[in-house]
Amino acid sequence: MKKFYCYARCSTCKKAEKWLLENQVQFDKQDLVADPPTKEELLAIFAKSDRPLRYLFNTSGQDYRKLNLKEEAATMMSENGKLIKRPLMVDEKTVTCGFKPEVYQETWL
């Protein structure tokens, strides 16, 4: 099952969720802030992604800039879901961050 990690107050997440619903993509939804992924879940996501670790960080967020994040990234991201670039969509083989309709079209349909 696809997992859609998002933040309820994020306009990009809302657009991505609307797209998923309009295109009848089934997914489980999890709020990154209220219920961030565990360290183990994040390590599994890191292992699945063919992108650099930085791809998963919300590098434009204030929380990211305040912290010097190099080591223990999974621990920090599991304790503060706002550090994760969103929305985060994951299934058994694929990881995407952010929302671009063409990427969702190619990846999730």
C-alpha positions in Angstrom: 0.0 0.0 0.0 1.2 3.5 -0.8 1.8 5.8 2.2 1.3 9.5 1.9 3.1 11.5 4.5 1.9 15.1 4.7 1.4 18.1 6.9 -2.2 19.3 7.3 -1.3 23.0 7.0 0.9 22.6 3.9 -0.7 23.9 0.7 1.5 21.7 -1.4 0.4 18.6 0.5 -3.2 19.6 0.0 -2.6 19.9 -3.8 -0.9 16.5 -3.9 -3.7 14.8 -1.9 -6.3 16.4 -4.1 -4.5 15.0 -7.2 -4.2 11.5 -5.7 -7.9 11.5 -4.8 -8.9 12.8 -8.3 -6.8 10.1 -9.9 -8.2 7.4 -7.6 -4.8 6.5 -6.2 -5.3 4.5 -3.0 -3.0 5.4 -0.1 -2.7 5.5 3.7 -2.3 9.1 5.0 0.0 10.0 7.9 0.6 13.5 9.3 4.4 14.2 9.5 4.0 16.6 12.4 1.4 15.0 14.5 2.7 11.5 13.9 6.2 11.6 12.3 7.7 8.3 11.0 9.8 6.3 13.4 13.6 6.2 13.0 13.3 2.7 11.7 10.7 3.7 9.1 13.0 6.6 8.0 16.0 4.4 7.7 13.9 2.0 5.5 12.8 5.0 3.3 16.4 6.2 3.0 17.4 2.7 1.9 14.7 2.6 -0.8 15.4 6.1 -2.2 17.9 6.5 -5.0 18.2 10.2 -4.1 20.7 11.8 -1.7 19.6 12.2 1.9 19.2 16.0 1.4 16.3 15.2 -1.0 14.1 14.2 2.0 14.8 17.3 4.1 12.6 20.4 4.0 15.7 22.5 3.4 13.7 25.7 3.0 12.2 25.3 6.5 13.3 27.4 9.4 13.8 24.3 11.6 16.3 22.8 9.1 18.3 26.0 9.0 18.5 26.3 12.8 20.0 22.9 13.2 23.3 21.7 11.9 22.1 18.4 10.4 24.7 16.0 9.3 24.8 13.1 11.7 21.7 11.3 13.1 19.4 12.6 10.4 16.9 9.8 10.9 16.7 10.4 14.7 16.0 14.1 14.2 13.5 13.6 11.4 11.6 11.0 13.5 11.4 13.6 16.3 10.4 16.5 14.1 8.3 15.7 11.1 8.6 19.3 9.8 12.2 18.5 8.8 10.9 16.1 6.2 10.3 17.5 2.7 6.6 17.0 2.0 4.6 15.5 0.9 6.4 12.2 1.1 4.9 9.3 -0.8 6.3 5.8 -0.4 5.5 2.3 -1.5 7.6 -1.0 -1.5 10.0 0.3 -4.1 9.6 4.0 -4.7 10.0 7.3 -2.8 8.9 10.8 -4.0 9.1 14.1 -2.2 7.3 17.3 -3.1 4.4 17.4 -5.6 4.7 17.7 -9.3 1.6 16.4 -11.2 3.8 14.9 -14.0 5.9 13.0 -11.4 2.8 11.7 -9.7 1.3 10.7 -13.1 4.4 8.8 -14.0 5.1 7.3 -10.6 1.8 6.6 -8.9 -0.7 5.7 -11.6 
